């Protein structure tokens, strides 16, 4: 009977660890678009410290890249692109296939953007969000790209029209 209790205790601990890690990954993959470079770096630093993760940063004049190399996670790169005002305009995630599918589904779950499907790998938000989300798989590398498209409303409509979704997107006057 003692061995059964030990097994159940071990199973509970394993379940709790898996639950905590999955919640951590979810909270980490939330949006940075619109944040300043300093805010993005601060959020990433807090995440790394809270989760006690082995990671490194690489920074250029227009990007901040977080390289995850921790044994708790599969290797992944998270790239944040900034405009000339140092405001984040794109998030690019390179990770395993399952991780990218999870990030994609999570991003699409934000109903406030009213995502419109362009094709099986690309969605555009309603005008107020001005976001395009795209997944890509090339040579065994899986990525998710969320990008702010800063266009006047008429050009955003042209973008949607060019994508072949203008009629679906403009059914609602909020477009």
N, C-alpha and C positions, 0 to 999 in steps of 0.2 A: 504494500500500500504506500510505503514511503517513496518508492521509486516512481509511482504514478503521480504523486504530488510534485515531485521534482520535475517530471516531464511537463506537467501542466503549468508549473511556475515558469519553466524555461520557455514554453510556448507563449505564455502571456507576455513575458519580457520581449520576446522576438516580435510579437504583434505590436506592442507599444513602440518599439524602436522603428519598425517599418512605418507605422502611422505617423510618428513624429517626423521622420525623414520625408514622407510624402507631403505632409503639410508644409514643411520647410521649403521644399522645391516649389510648391504652389505659390507660397507667399513671395518667393524670390522672383517668379516669372511675371509679376505684375508690372504695369506700365511705367516707363521712365520718360516717355515722350512728353516734351513740354517742360521737363525739369532742367535746371542749369547743370553745367558740368560739375560744379562743386557739390550740388545736391545728389547727383548720380553717384559720385565717388563716395560721399558720406553714407548713402543708403547701402552701397555695396560693401563698404568697410564694416558697417554695423552688422550686416548679414553674415559676413565672414567671421567676425568676432563672436556673434551669438551662436553660430552653428559650429564654431571651432573647426573651420575648413581650411585645408591646404590649398592656397590659390595664389596667383600672382597677377599683377597689373602691368599693362603696357599702355603707354599714352603717346599720342601724336597730337599735332595741332588741331585735328578734327575728329579724333576718336579716343575712346577709352575702351580697352579690352580686358576682360576678366578671364583668366585661364584657370579652370577648375581642374585640379589634379589629385583630389582627395580620394582615398580608398572607399569612402561612403558613397561616392557618386562615380558614374562613368565620366571619363574625360569630356569636357565641354568648353566651348569658348562663347562668351557673350560680348558682343561688340556694340558699342553705343556711339552713334555718329552725331556730331554737333554742327550747327550752322555758324555763321560768322559772329553771332551774338552769344555763342557758347550755350545754346539751348539745344537739348536733345531732339533730333528730328527722325531718328531711326534706331531700331533695335534689331540686331541680327544675332540669332542663336545658332550655333553649330553643335549638335549633340547626336545621341543615338536616335534611331528611327522611332522607337517607342516614346522617347522624351519629346521629340519634335511633334509627334501626333498629339501628345498630351498638352503641350504649350499651345498648339494650334486650336485644339478644342476649347481650351481655357480662354483664349483670346476671343473666340467666336461666341463664348457664353456671355460676354458683356453686351447685354441687350440694348444699352443706351446708344450703341453705334448703328443699330439697324442694318447689319451687314447684308450686302447683296452679293450673291455668288456670280463671279465672272466666269470661272471655270472650276474644275475640281481642285485646283491648288491656289486659287486667288479669289479674294473677296475685297470689296470696297465698302467703306462706311457711308452713311448719309453725309451730306455736305458739311454739317456742323463739326463732325469728327475729322473729316478730310484725311482718313487713314486708308492705306491699302495693306493687306496682309497676304503673304505669299509663302508657300512652302516649295522646297526644291530638293531633289535627290539627284546627285551627280557623282559618279565614281565612288559609291559607298559613303559619301558625305551627305548628311542630312542637315537642312537649314530651314529656319523660319525667319522671314524678314517682315517687320512691321515698319511702315514708313509714312511720315506725315507728308501730304501733298498740299502745299500752300499755294492754292490757286483761287482766283476770283470765281464766284459761283458759276458764271457762264462758261469759263474754261473747265471747271470741274465737270459740268454737264457734258461738254465736248469730250472730255476724257472718258466719261461713262458711255457716251454715244459711240465713240471709237471702239470701246470694249464690247459693244453689242448689247448693253443692258440698259440703255437710256429709257426705254419704254417702261420697264419694270421699276426703275429707280424714280421716275418722275410721277408715278401714280399718286404719290403722297406730296402734298403741297410743300412740305418741309424741305424738299429737295430744291 
